[in-house]
Amino acid sequence: MKSISYSQQQLMIEQRDVAGLAAEYGTPLYLYSKQQLLTNWQKFRQFWPAPHRLCYAVKANSNLAILQLLAAHGADFDIVSAGELKRVLRAGGSAKSAVFSGVAKSAEELTFALQQGIGCINVESAAELERVEQVAQSLGVSAPVSLRVNPDVDAQTHPYIATGMKANKFGIAMADALPVFERAASLPHIELLGADCHIGSQIMSAAPFLDAAERMFDLVERLATKGILLTHLDLGGGFGVSYEDAGQLNVEHYLSQVLHMASAYPQLTLLLEPGRAIVADAGLMITKVEYIKTSEDKHFALVDAGMNDLLRPSLYQAWHDIIAVDENKNCQDRLLDVVGPVCETGCFLGHARHLSVEQGDLLAVKHAGAYGFTMSSNYNTRARPAEVLVDGEKSFVIREREHFDDLIRGEHLL
Ligand code: LLP
């Protein structure tokens, strides 16, 4: 059975009706299906057998309970800040299980990560390599390192989330890579494990991934001829999900092709860093229609969730399916813009949607499990929603709704 579907025309998440959950916990509300999350995880695990490693990209959804569930199911983690590492540790994961990405890691963050015994630092520039050496030296440790290489492939995704082209700020240009690897291999406090890349996010076809993988395997070979033998190759995340139910990235096919390529390199452990593909379709954001407004040529559903709660539509013009919690309302008689309360024209959840909702009705924004809550903010002094995880008939508050006092914590009157 699907984890999120209608039963008797009421939207259900596992065995709970969404309307009942909204009544219990209020709106806006993030809901997650444990079953869907674990199904997604196990699918990757099945196509990517040990000793190859799956490092869940914490930034997609960093709620402690989500990390706890994934850690309990054998996840390793991809983190991009000391804060994310602290979350992993709090959730029962280990630093050893984590790879640390990010272009501008501070000396404090590197110190903390090395003190905790980080599994690998994904170094993004020649300058960062020198800093890691210094920090490791001052701590008297050897820093496990991978060098992030920019393979210069076009991921064919939104420009804000494409990362693997020459023009992007990420990684070391492929053309400059050899001397940086040689430098890394020569530094006394660097333990050079391998190489990594991440070409972008929400990628819907295997071609750019395979292109990048080929270039990375080629790099491994070129380094071997120089006597630098890597044992670790991290191909990043970026697996797209089908927001519009139009075509699917065939993850199984792509992964089997990579494993096939890798069979020529038995010394290599391969890593992936999926984020979105694990959590996106496990999450819904529920919002209530506060008002319907009709102008000369348009209808608006003014809802209680805005760009501060779910930023993706505003920031990337991302399209999320919006459905009525009561299926009877999913009819075709009115074309509506679903817009939020924040005082910006850019505060919308979707334009031109066919719905017949009225004031007080509930809407569900689909695929909200990834980069939903984690990108939320308090703009307009709006308290962020509660997050609730549903497991069969049970529901758990995994983050409480914020209150005004949470928002002004740390502020002082003159
Ligand atoms: N690894 C690295 C180094 C990354 O930078 C990212 C995402 C991932 C893994 C995970 O990518 P995924 O499998 O989730 O595509 N906020 C944007 C997405 C930004 C992704 C940033 N990096 C969005 O809402 O679409």
Boltz pocket constraint, residues with backbone or C-beta under 6 A from the ligand:
constraints:
  - pocket:
      binder: B
      contacts: [[A, 57], [A, 60], [A, 78], [A, 101], [A, 102], [A, 161], [A, 198], [A, 200], [A, 201], [A, 202], [A, 236], [A, 237], [A, 238], [A, 239], [A, 273], [A, 274], [A, 275], [A, 276], [A, 277], [A, 312], [A, 316], [A, 370], [A, 371], [A, 375]]
      max_distance: 6.0
